[in-house]
């Protein structure tokens, strides 16, 4: 759910926008890895990967490069 609520805050022309895109890309890649490992039955590695995915989102939220929105509730450490 967390990955679906984040929105990039900085303007597209800024360096921070590119950083936010990178953070979001890393989160999406780790989430894909988590699904892959889950499907293989490797639940420990899947859990580690989903934790890394969320960490990228949390870091972006703390840096204020992501808007986490009100619907996120308490999904992020910065909330």
PyMOL Python script that loads the backbone (N, CA, C, O; Angstrom):
from pymol import cmd

cmd.read_pdbstr("""\
ATOM      1  N   UNK A   1       0.822  -1.195   0.000  1.00  0.00           N
ATOM      2  CA  UNK A   1       0.000   0.000   0.000  1.00  0.00           C
ATOM      3  C   UNK A   1       0.864   1.256   0.000  1.00  0.00           C
ATOM      4  O   UNK A   1       0.525   2.230  -0.673  1.00  0.00           O
ATOM      5  N   UNK A   2       1.956   1.257   0.728  1.00  0.00           N
ATOM      6  CA  UNK A   2       2.773   2.463   0.867  1.00  0.00           C
ATOM      7  C   UNK A   2       3.254   2.988  -0.478  1.00  0.00           C
ATOM      8  O   UNK A   2       3.261   4.198  -0.705  1.00  0.00           O
ATOM      9  N   UNK A   3       3.650   2.100  -1.360  1.00  0.00           N
ATOM     10  CA  UNK A   3       4.192   2.538  -2.649  1.00  0.00           C
ATOM     11  C   UNK A   3       3.119   3.204  -3.514  1.00  0.00           C
ATOM     12  O   UNK A   3       3.438   4.007  -4.391  1.00  0.00           O
ATOM     13  N   UNK A   4       1.868   2.876  -3.271  1.00  0.00           N
ATOM     14  CA  UNK A   4       0.787   3.445  -4.083  1.00  0.00           C
ATOM     15  C   UNK A   4       0.363   4.838  -3.629  1.00  0.00           C
ATOM     16  O   UNK A   4      -0.351   5.526  -4.359  1.00  0.00           O
ATOM     17  N   UNK A   5       0.780   5.263  -2.457  1.00  0.00           N
ATOM     18  CA  UNK A   5       0.339   6.574  -1.966  1.00  0.00           C
ATOM     19  C   UNK A   5       1.397   7.665  -2.103  1.00  0.00           C
ATOM     20  O   UNK A   5       1.068   8.846  -1.997  1.00  0.00           O
ATOM     21  N   UNK A   6       2.657   7.302  -2.336  1.00  0.00           N
ATOM     22  CA  UNK A   6       3.687   8.343  -2.415  1.00  0.00           C
ATOM     23  C   UNK A   6       3.604   9.093  -3.741  1.00  0.00           C
ATOM     24  O   UNK A   6       3.319   8.524  -4.794  1.00  0.00           O
ATOM     25  N   UNK A   7       3.865  10.389  -3.643  1.00  0.00           N
ATOM     26  CA  UNK A   7       3.939  11.242  -4.821  1.00  0.00           C
ATOM     27  C   UNK A   7       5.215  12.068  -4.702  1.00  0.00           C
ATOM     28  O   UNK A   7       5.582  12.515  -3.615  1.00  0.00           O
ATOM     29  N   UNK A   8       5.877  12.261  -5.823  1.00  0.00           N
ATOM     30  CA  UNK A   8       7.112  13.037  -5.836  1.00  0.00           C
ATOM     31  C   UNK A   8       6.774  14.516  -5.671  1.00  0.00           C
ATOM     32  O   UNK A   8       5.934  15.055  -6.392  1.00  0.00           O
ATOM     33  N   UNK A   9       7.436  15.167  -4.714  1.00  0.00           N
ATOM     34  CA  UNK A   9       7.159  16.577  -4.415  1.00  0.00           C
ATOM     35  C   UNK A   9       7.975  17.585  -5.234  1.00  0.00           C
ATOM     36  O   UNK A   9       7.399  18.552  -5.732  1.00  0.00           O
ATOM     37  N   UNK A  10       9.288  17.398  -5.391  1.00  0.00           N
ATOM     38  CA  UNK A  10      10.071  18.436  -6.073  1.00  0.00           C
ATOM     39  C   UNK A  10       9.644  18.635  -7.529  1.00  0.00           C
ATOM     40  O   UNK A  10       9.055  17.753  -8.153  1.00  0.00           O
ATOM     41  N   UNK A  11       9.958  19.811  -8.042  1.00  0.00           N
ATOM     42  CA  UNK A  11       9.669  20.126  -9.440  1.00  0.00           C
ATOM     43  C   UNK A  11      10.499  19.227 -10.351  1.00  0.00           C
ATOM     44  O   UNK A  11      11.615  18.839 -10.008  1.00  0.00           O
ATOM     45  N   UNK A  12       9.937  18.901 -11.519  1.00  0.00           N
ATOM     46  CA  UNK A  12      10.617  17.999 -12.456  1.00  0.00           C
ATOM     47  C   UNK A  12      11.984  18.512 -12.889  1.00  0.00           C
ATOM     48  O   UNK A  12      12.859  17.717 -13.234  1.00  0.00           O
ATOM     49  N   UNK A  13      12.175  19.791 -12.876  1.00  0.00           N
ATOM     50  CA  UNK A  13      13.440  20.369 -13.335  1.00  0.00           C
ATOM     51  C   UNK A  13      14.542  20.321 -12.278  1.00  0.00           C
ATOM     52  O   UNK A  13      15.685  20.678 -12.564  1.00  0.00           O
ATOM     53  N   UNK A  14      14.215  19.890 -11.073  1.00  0.00           N
ATOM     54  CA  UNK A  14      15.203  19.934  -9.987  1.00  0.00           C
ATOM     55  C   UNK A  14      15.972  18.623  -9.836  1.00  0.00           C
ATOM     56  O   UNK A  14      15.508  17.558 -10.242  1.00  0.00           O
ATOM     57  N   UNK A  15      17.139  18.730  -9.251  1.00  0.00           N
ATOM     58  CA  UNK A  15      17.951  17.555  -8.936  1.00  0.00           C
ATOM     59  C   UNK A  15      17.216  16.656  -7.937  1.00  0.00           C
ATOM     60  O   UNK A  15      17.315  15.431  -8.014  1.00  0.00           O
ATOM     61  N   UNK A  16      16.491  17.253  -7.014  1.00  0.00           N
ATOM     62  CA  UNK A  16      15.750  16.461  -6.025  1.00  0.00           C
ATOM     63  C   UNK A  16      14.672  15.600  -6.680  1.00  0.00           C
ATOM     64  O   UNK A  16      14.350  14.525  -6.174  1.00  0.00           O
ATOM     65  N   UNK A  17      14.120  16.053  -7.783  1.00  0.00           N
ATOM     66  CA  UNK A  17      13.141  15.239  -8.504  1.00  0.00           C
ATOM     67  C   UNK A  17      13.803  13.965  -9.016  1.00  0.00           C
ATOM     68  O   UNK A  17      13.238  12.877  -8.905  1.00  0.00           O
ATOM     69  N   UNK A  18      14.996  14.103  -9.575  1.00  0.00           N
ATOM     70  CA  UNK A  18      15.717  12.929 -10.079  1.00  0.00           C
ATOM     71  C   UNK A  18      16.085  11.980  -8.946  1.00  0.00           C
ATOM     72  O   UNK A  18      16.061  10.761  -9.116  1.00  0.00           O
ATOM     73  N   UNK A  19      16.421  12.536  -7.801  1.00  0.00           N
ATOM     74  CA  UNK A  19      16.717  11.705  -6.633  1.00  0.00           C
ATOM     75  C   UNK A  19      15.456  10.970  -6.185  1.00  0.00           C
ATOM     76  O   UNK A  19      15.503   9.780  -5.873  1.00  0.00           O
ATOM     77  N   UNK A  20      14.342  11.672  -6.156  1.00  0.00           N
ATOM     78  CA  UNK A  20      13.073  11.047  -5.767  1.00  0.00           C
ATOM     79  C   UNK A  20      12.700   9.931  -6.742  1.00  0.00           C
ATOM     80  O   UNK A  20      12.232   8.871  -6.326  1.00  0.00           O
ATOM     81  N   UNK A  21      12.907  10.166  -8.029  1.00  0.00           N
ATOM     82  CA  UNK A  21      12.646   9.118  -9.020  1.00  0.00           C
ATOM     83  C   UNK A  21      13.511   7.889  -8.755  1.00  0.00           C
ATOM     84  O   UNK A  21      13.046   6.755  -8.869  1.00  0.00           O
ATOM     85  N   UNK A  22      14.762   8.123  -8.402  1.00  0.00           N
ATOM     86  CA  UNK A  22      15.675   7.015  -8.103  1.00  0.00           C
ATOM     87  C   UNK A  22      15.209   6.252  -6.866  1.00  0.00           C
ATOM     88  O   UNK A  22      15.205   5.021  -6.862  1.00  0.00           O
ATOM     89  N   UNK A  23      14.820   6.971  -5.824  1.00  0.00           N
ATOM     90  CA  UNK A  23      14.316   6.325  -4.606  1.00  0.00           C
ATOM     91  C   UNK A  23      13.086   5.474  -4.928  1.00  0.00           C
ATOM     92  O   UNK A  23      12.973   4.340  -4.464  1.00  0.00           O
ATOM     93  N   UNK A  24      12.170   6.023  -5.722  1.00  0.00           N
ATOM     94  CA  UNK A  24      10.952   5.301  -6.070  1.00  0.00           C
ATOM     95  C   UNK A  24      11.274   4.075  -6.929  1.00  0.00           C
ATOM     96  O   UNK A  24      10.673   3.015  -6.759  1.00  0.00           O
ATOM     97  N   UNK A  25      12.210   4.229  -7.835  1.00  0.00           N
ATOM     98  CA  UNK A  25      12.639   3.102  -8.662  1.00  0.00           C
ATOM     99  C   UNK A  25      13.242   1.990  -7.811  1.00  0.00           C
ATOM    100  O   UNK A  25      12.952   0.813  -8.025  1.00  0.00           O
ATOM    101  N   UNK A  26      14.076   2.360  -6.853  1.00  0.00           N
ATOM    102  CA  UNK A  26      14.668   1.358  -5.963  1.00  0.00           C
ATOM    103  C   UNK A  26      13.585   0.633  -5.175  1.00  0.00           C
ATOM    104  O   UNK A  26      13.640  -0.587  -5.017  1.00  0.00           O
ATOM    105  N   UNK A  27      12.611   1.372  -4.684  1.00  0.00           N
ATOM    106  CA  UNK A  27      11.515   0.754  -3.929  1.00  0.00           C
ATOM    107  C   UNK A  27      10.739  -0.221  -4.809  1.00  0.00           C
ATOM    108  O   UNK A  27      10.414  -1.326  -4.375  1.00  0.00           O
ATOM    109  N   UNK A  28      10.443   0.180  -6.034  1.00  0.00           N
ATOM    110  CA  UNK A  28       9.703  -0.695  -6.947  1.00  0.00           C
ATOM    111  C   UNK A  28      10.507  -1.949  -7.291  1.00  0.00           C
ATOM    112  O   UNK A  28       9.954  -3.046  -7.372  1.00  0.00           O
ATOM    113  N   UNK A  29      11.804  -1.778  -7.490  1.00  0.00           N
ATOM    114  CA  UNK A  29      12.651  -2.932  -7.806  1.00  0.00           C
ATOM    115  C   UNK A  29      12.724  -3.912  -6.640  1.00  0.00           C
ATOM    116  O   UNK A  29      12.631  -5.123  -6.836  1.00  0.00           O
ATOM    117  N   UNK A  30      12.891  -3.390  -5.432  1.00  0.00           N
ATOM    118  CA  UNK A  30      12.916  -4.276  -4.262  1.00  0.00           C
ATOM    119  C   UNK A  30      11.564  -4.953  -4.056  1.00  0.00           C
ATOM    120  O   UNK A  30      11.511  -6.107  -3.630  1.00  0.00           O
ATOM    121  N   UNK A  31      10.484  -4.258  -4.348  1.00  0.00           N
ATOM    122  CA  UNK A  31       9.165  -4.875  -4.228  1.00  0.00           C
ATOM    123  C   UNK A  31       9.012  -6.018  -5.237  1.00  0.00           C
ATOM    124  O   UNK A  31       8.468  -7.073  -4.910  1.00  0.00           O
ATOM    125  N   UNK A  32       9.491  -5.801  -6.454  1.00  0.00           N
ATOM    126  CA  UNK A  32       9.458  -6.869  -7.462  1.00  0.00           C
ATOM    127  C   UNK A  32      10.295  -8.063  -7.003  1.00  0.00           C
ATOM    128  O   UNK A  32       9.896  -9.215  -7.171  1.00  0.00           O
ATOM    129  N   UNK A  33      11.464  -7.771  -6.419  1.00  0.00           N
ATOM    130  CA  UNK A  33      12.299  -8.852  -5.881  1.00  0.00           C
ATOM    131  C   UNK A  33      11.560  -9.614  -4.792  1.00  0.00           C
ATOM    132  O   UNK A  33      11.608 -10.843  -4.747  1.00  0.00           O
ATOM    133  N   UNK A  34      10.879  -8.887  -3.916  1.00  0.00           N
ATOM    134  CA  UNK A  34      10.142  -9.522  -2.819  1.00  0.00           C
ATOM    135  C   UNK A  34       9.080 -10.472  -3.364  1.00  0.00           C
ATOM    136  O   UNK A  34       8.910 -11.578  -2.852  1.00  0.00           O
ATOM    137  N   UNK A  35       8.371 -10.042  -4.393  1.00  0.00           N
ATOM    138  CA  UNK A  35       7.344 -10.902  -4.995  1.00  0.00           C
ATOM    139  C   UNK A  35       7.971 -12.145  -5.617  1.00  0.00           C
ATOM    140  O   UNK A  35       7.427 -13.244  -5.512  1.00  0.00           O
ATOM    141  N   UNK A  36       9.118 -11.963  -6.265  1.00  0.00           N
ATOM    142  CA  UNK A  36       9.830 -13.093  -6.866  1.00  0.00           C
ATOM    143  C   UNK A  36      10.217 -14.119  -5.799  1.00  0.00           C
ATOM    144  O   UNK A  36       9.962 -15.313  -5.957  1.00  0.00           O
ATOM    145  N   UNK A  37      10.828 -13.651  -4.724  1.00  0.00           N
ATOM    146  CA  UNK A  37      11.254 -14.567  -3.666  1.00  0.00           C
ATOM    147  C   UNK A  37      10.055 -15.215  -2.967  1.00  0.00           C
ATOM    148  O   UNK A  37      10.105 -16.389  -2.603  1.00  0.00           O
ATOM    149  N   UNK A  38       8.987 -14.452  -2.783  1.00  0.00           N
ATOM    150  CA  UNK A  38       7.769 -15.025  -2.194  1.00  0.00           C
ATOM    151  C   UNK A  38       7.240 -16.162  -3.058  1.00  0.00           C
ATOM    152  O   UNK A  38       6.870 -17.223  -2.554  1.00  0.00           O
ATOM    153  N   UNK A  39       7.209 -15.924  -4.365  1.00  0.00           N
ATOM    154  CA  UNK A  39       6.698 -16.941  -5.285  1.00  0.00           C
ATOM    155  C   UNK A  39       7.566 -18.198  -5.302  1.00  0.00           C
ATOM    156  O   UNK A  39       7.080 -19.290  -5.594  1.00  0.00           O
ATOM    157  N   UNK A  40       8.853 -18.037  -4.988  1.00  0.00           N
ATOM    158  CA  UNK A  40       9.754 -19.191  -4.911  1.00  0.00           C
ATOM    159  C   UNK A  40       9.687 -19.880  -3.551  1.00  0.00           C
ATOM    160  O   UNK A  40      10.309 -20.922  -3.346  1.00  0.00           O
ATOM    161  N   UNK A  41       8.935 -19.298  -2.630  1.00  0.00           N
ATOM    162  CA  UNK A  41       8.823 -19.869  -1.292  1.00  0.00           C
ATOM    163  C   UNK A  41       9.927 -19.442  -0.351  1.00  0.00           C
ATOM    164  O   UNK A  41      10.047 -19.974   0.753  1.00  0.00           O
ATOM    165  N   UNK A  42      10.740 -18.481  -0.781  1.00  0.00           N
ATOM    166  CA  UNK A  42      11.834 -17.970   0.059  1.00  0.00           C
ATOM    167  C   UNK A  42      11.311 -16.751   0.821  1.00  0.00           C
ATOM    168  O   UNK A  42      11.570 -15.605   0.453  1.00  0.00           O
ATOM    169  N   UNK A  43      10.579 -17.028   1.880  1.00  0.00           N
ATOM    170  CA  UNK A  43       9.873 -15.975   2.606  1.00  0.00           C
ATOM    171  C   UNK A  43      10.794 -15.062   3.404  1.00  0.00           C
ATOM    172  O   UNK A  43      10.482 -13.887   3.597  1.00  0.00           O
ATOM    173  N   UNK A  44      11.911 -15.579   3.863  1.00  0.00           N
ATOM    174  CA  UNK A  44      12.849 -14.744   4.621  1.00  0.00           C
ATOM    175  C   UNK A  44      13.446 -13.678   3.707  1.00  0.00           C
ATOM    176  O   UNK A  44      13.483 -12.500   4.064  1.00  0.00           O
ATOM    177  N   UNK A  45      13.912 -14.087   2.533  1.00  0.00           N
ATOM    178  CA  UNK A  45      14.486 -13.126   1.590  1.00  0.00           C
ATOM    179  C   UNK A  45      13.407 -12.179   1.066  1.00  0.00           C
ATOM    180  O   UNK A  45      13.674 -10.999   0.838  1.00  0.00           O
ATOM    181  N   UNK A  46      12.202 -12.685   0.876  1.00  0.00           N
ATOM    182  CA  UNK A  46      11.091 -11.830   0.441  1.00  0.00           C
ATOM    183  C   UNK A  46      10.815 -10.746   1.475  1.00  0.00           C
ATOM    184  O   UNK A  46      10.604  -9.584   1.128  1.00  0.00           O
ATOM    185  N   UNK A  47      10.819 -11.135   2.745  1.00  0.00           N
ATOM    186  CA  UNK A  47      10.583 -10.158   3.810  1.00  0.00           C
ATOM    187  C   UNK A  47      11.700  -9.117   3.851  1.00  0.00           C
ATOM    188  O   UNK A  47      11.442  -7.928   4.043  1.00  0.00           O
ATOM    189  N   UNK A  48      12.936  -9.568   3.670  1.00  0.00           N
ATOM    190  CA  UNK A  48      14.060  -8.625   3.646  1.00  0.00           C
ATOM    191  C   UNK A  48      13.903  -7.640   2.489  1.00  0.00           C
ATOM    192  O   UNK A  48      14.119  -6.440   2.660  1.00  0.00           O
ATOM    193  N   UNK A  49      13.530  -8.142   1.323  1.00  0.00           N
ATOM    194  CA  UNK A  49      13.389  -7.273   0.151  1.00  0.00           C
ATOM    195  C   UNK A  49      12.256  -6.266   0.323  1.00  0.00           C
ATOM    196  O   UNK A  49      12.403  -5.101  -0.047  1.00  0.00           O
ATOM    197  N   UNK A  50      11.133  -6.703   0.879  1.00  0.00           N
ATOM    198  CA  UNK A  50      10.027  -5.762   1.077  1.00  0.00           C
ATOM    199  C   UNK A  50      10.391  -4.729   2.147  1.00  0.00           C
ATOM    200  O   UNK A  50       9.932  -3.588   2.096  1.00  0.00           O
ATOM    201  N   UNK A  51      11.208  -5.130   3.104  1.00  0.00           N
ATOM    202  CA  UNK A  51      11.679  -4.179   4.122  1.00  0.00           C
ATOM    203  C   UNK A  51      12.579  -3.122   3.491  1.00  0.00           C
ATOM    204  O   UNK A  51      12.475  -1.940   3.819  1.00  0.00           O
ATOM    205  N   UNK A  52      13.458  -3.541   2.592  1.00  0.00           N
ATOM    206  CA  UNK A  52      14.304  -2.584   1.882  1.00  0.00           C
ATOM    207  C   UNK A  52      13.449  -1.648   1.030  1.00  0.00           C
ATOM    208  O   UNK A  52      13.708  -0.446   0.983  1.00  0.00           O
ATOM    209  N   UNK A  53      12.441  -2.184   0.365  1.00  0.00           N
ATOM    210  CA  UNK A  53      11.557  -1.352  -0.460  1.00  0.00           C
ATOM    211  C   UNK A  53      10.922  -0.258   0.386  1.00  0.00           C
ATOM    212  O   UNK A  53      10.899   0.911   0.000  1.00  0.00           O
ATOM    213  N   UNK A  54      10.412  -0.651   1.536  1.00  0.00           N
ATOM    214  CA  UNK A  54       9.759   0.336   2.397  1.00  0.00           C
ATOM    215  C   UNK A  54      10.771   1.334   2.968  1.00  0.00           C
ATOM    216  O   UNK A  54      10.444   2.500   3.191  1.00  0.00           O
ATOM    217  N   UNK A  55      11.984   0.875   3.200  1.00  0.00           N
ATOM    218  CA  UNK A  55      13.020   1.782   3.714  1.00  0.00           C
ATOM    219  C   UNK A  55      13.314   2.905   2.720  1.00  0.00           C
ATOM    220  O   UNK A  55      13.528   4.047   3.127  1.00  0.00           O
ATOM    221  N   UNK A  56      13.328   2.593   1.421  1.00  0.00           N
ATOM    222  CA  UNK A  56      13.530   3.639   0.416  1.00  0.00           C
ATOM    223  C   UNK A  56      12.389   4.653   0.457  1.00  0.00           C
ATOM    224  O   UNK A  56      12.616   5.856   0.332  1.00  0.00           O
ATOM    225  N   UNK A  57      11.173   4.168   0.632  1.00  0.00           N
ATOM    226  CA  UNK A  57      10.021   5.073   0.720  1.00  0.00           C
ATOM    227  C   UNK A  57      10.085   5.920   1.988  1.00  0.00           C
ATOM    228  O   UNK A  57       9.822   7.122   1.954  1.00  0.00           O
ATOM    229  N   UNK A  58      10.434   5.288   3.100  1.00  0.00           N
ATOM    230  CA  UNK A  58      10.567   6.016   4.363  1.00  0.00           C
ATOM    231  C   UNK A  58      11.638   7.100   4.268  1.00  0.00           C
ATOM    232  O   UNK A  58      11.444   8.222   4.735  1.00  0.00           O
ATOM    233  N   UNK A  59      12.763   6.752   3.661  1.00  0.00           N
ATOM    234  CA  UNK A  59      13.851   7.729   3.523  1.00  0.00           C
ATOM    235  C   UNK A  59      13.390   8.926   2.692  1.00  0.00           C
ATOM    236  O   UNK A  59      13.671  10.072   3.041  1.00  0.00           O
ATOM    237  N   UNK A  60      12.685   8.659   1.599  1.00  0.00           N
ATOM    238  CA  UNK A  60      12.169   9.750   0.770  1.00  0.00           C
ATOM    239  C   UNK A  60      11.158  10.608   1.503  1.00  0.00           C
ATOM    240  O   UNK A  60      11.134  11.828   1.340  1.00  0.00           O
ATOM    241  N   UNK A  61      10.324   9.972   2.312  1.00  0.00           N
ATOM    242  CA  UNK A  61       9.338  10.724   3.097  1.00  0.00           C
ATOM    243  C   UNK A  61      10.036  11.605   4.130  1.00  0.00           C
ATOM    244  O   UNK A  61       9.646  12.755   4.332  1.00  0.00           O
ATOM    245  N   UNK A  62      11.057  11.072   4.778  1.00  0.00           N
ATOM    246  CA  UNK A  62      11.794  11.862   5.778  1.00  0.00           C
ATOM    247  C   UNK A  62      12.530  13.034   5.146  1.00  0.00           C
ATOM    248  O   UNK A  62      12.669  14.094   5.756  1.00  0.00           O
ATOM    249  N   UNK A  63      13.001  12.834   3.913  1.00  0.00           N
ATOM    250  CA  UNK A  63      13.710  13.905   3.202  1.00  0.00           C
ATOM    251  C   UNK A  63      12.751  14.922   2.588  1.00  0.00           C
ATOM    252  O   UNK A  63      13.176  15.931   2.026  1.00  0.00           O
ATOM    253  N   UNK A  64      11.453  14.645   2.702  1.00  0.00           N
ATOM    254  CA  UNK A  64      10.406  15.519   2.150  1.00  0.00           C
ATOM    255  C   UNK A  64      10.457  15.587   0.625  1.00  0.00           C
ATOM    256  O   UNK A  64      10.073  16.596   0.033  1.00  0.00           O
ATOM    257  N   UNK A  65      10.933  14.511  -0.012  1.00  0.00           N
ATOM    258  CA  UNK A  65      10.877  14.447  -1.475  1.00  0.00           C
ATOM    259  C   UNK A  65       9.663  13.638  -1.923  1.00  0.00           C
ATOM    260  O   UNK A  65       9.357  13.575  -3.114  1.00  0.00           O
ATOM    261  N   UNK A  66       8.971  13.018  -0.961  1.00  0.00           N
ATOM    262  CA  UNK A  66       7.717  12.317  -1.224  1.00  0.00           C
ATOM    263  C   UNK A  66       6.612  12.932  -0.384  1.00  0.00           C
ATOM    264  O   UNK A  66       6.791  13.231   0.797  1.00  0.00           O
ATOM    265  N   UNK A  67       5.477  13.112  -1.017  1.00  0.00           N
ATOM    266  CA  UNK A  67       4.255  13.440  -0.292  1.00  0.00           C
ATOM    267  C   UNK A  67       3.595  12.105   0.004  1.00  0.00           C
ATOM    268  O   UNK A  67       3.287  11.347  -0.916  1.00  0.00           O
ATOM    269  N   UNK A  68       3.376  11.813   1.270  1.00  0.00           N
ATOM    270  CA  UNK A  68       2.794  10.527   1.646  1.00  0.00           C
ATOM    271  C   UNK A  68       1.281  10.601   1.771  1.00  0.00           C
ATOM    272  O   UNK A  68       0.627   9.567   1.912  1.00  0.00           O
ATOM    273  N   UNK A  69       0.718  11.779   1.724  1.00  0.00           N
ATOM    274  CA  UNK A  69      -0.729  11.938   1.747  1.00  0.00           C
ATOM    275  C   UNK A  69      -1.369  11.531   3.057  1.00  0.00           C
ATOM    276  O   UNK A  69      -0.786  10.788   3.848  1.00  0.00           O
ATOM    277  N   UNK A  70      -2.547  12.015   3.271  1.00  0.00           N
ATOM    278  CA  UNK A  70      -3.279  11.717   4.508  1.00  0.00           C
ATOM    279  C   UNK A  70      -3.777  10.279   4.546  1.00  0.00           C
ATOM    280  O   UNK A  70      -3.926   9.695   5.619  1.00  0.00           O
ATOM    281  N   UNK A  71      -4.036   9.703   3.359  1.00  0.00           N
ATOM    282  CA  UNK A  71      -4.559   8.343   3.320  1.00  0.00           C
ATOM    283  C   UNK A  71      -3.528   7.300   3.749  1.00  0.00           C
ATOM    284  O   UNK A  71      -3.872   6.136   3.955  1.00  0.00           O
ATOM    285  N   UNK A  72      -2.275   7.709   3.884  1.00  0.00           N
ATOM    286  CA  UNK A  72      -1.220   6.770   4.275  1.00  0.00           C
ATOM    287  C   UNK A  72      -1.323   6.375   5.738  1.00  0.00           C
ATOM    288  O   UNK A  72      -0.780   5.350   6.150  1.00  0.00           O
ATOM    289  N   UNK A  73      -2.016   7.183   6.520  1.00  0.00           N
ATOM    290  CA  UNK A  73      -2.118   6.859   7.946  1.00  0.00           C
ATOM    291  C   UNK A  73      -0.752   6.881   8.596  1.00  0.00           C
ATOM    292  O   UNK A  73      -0.044   7.886   8.535  1.00  0.00           O
ATOM    293  N   UNK A  74      -0.380   5.779   9.217  1.00  0.00           N
ATOM    294  CA  UNK A  74       0.922   5.716   9.894  1.00  0.00           C
ATOM    295  C   UNK A  74       1.859   4.732   9.200  1.00  0.00           C
ATOM    296  O   UNK A  74       2.592   3.996   9.861  1.00  0.00           O
ATOM    297  N   UNK A  75       1.834   4.719   7.877  1.00  0.00           N
ATOM    298  CA  UNK A  75       2.694   3.812   7.115  1.00  0.00           C
ATOM    299  C   UNK A  75       4.152   4.242   7.093  1.00  0.00           C
ATOM    300  O   UNK A  75       5.035   3.437   6.797  1.00  0.00           O
ATOM    301  N   UNK A  76       4.407   5.506   7.404  1.00  0.00           N
ATOM    302  CA  UNK A  76       5.756   6.035   7.276  1.00  0.00           C
ATOM    303  C   UNK A  76       6.279   6.540   8.607  1.00  0.00           C
ATOM    304  O   UNK A  76       5.523   7.046   9.436  1.00  0.00           O
ATOM    305  N   UNK A  77       7.583   6.397   8.801  1.00  0.00           N
ATOM    306  CA  UNK A  77       8.208   6.836  10.052  1.00  0.00           C
ATOM    307  C   UNK A  77       8.103   8.345  10.231  1.00  0.00           C
ATOM    308  O   UNK A  77       8.147   8.840  11.357  1.00  0.00           O
ATOM    309  N   UNK A  78       7.964   9.074   9.137  1.00  0.00           N
ATOM    310  CA  UNK A  78       7.907  10.537   9.219  1.00  0.00           C
ATOM    311  C   UNK A  78       6.526  11.055   9.581  1.00  0.00           C
ATOM    312  O   UNK A  78       6.371  12.246   9.853  1.00  0.00           O
ATOM    313  N   UNK A  79       5.522  10.193   9.590  1.00  0.00           N
ATOM    314  CA  UNK A  79       4.150  10.627   9.894  1.00  0.00           C
ATOM    315  C   UNK A  79       3.948  10.820  11.373  1.00  0.00           C
ATOM    316  O   UNK A  79       2.853  11.184  11.804  1.00  0.00           O
TER     317      UNK A  79
END
""", "prot")
cmd.dss("prot")
cmd.show_as("cartoon", "prot")
cmd.util.cbc("prot")
cmd.orient("prot")
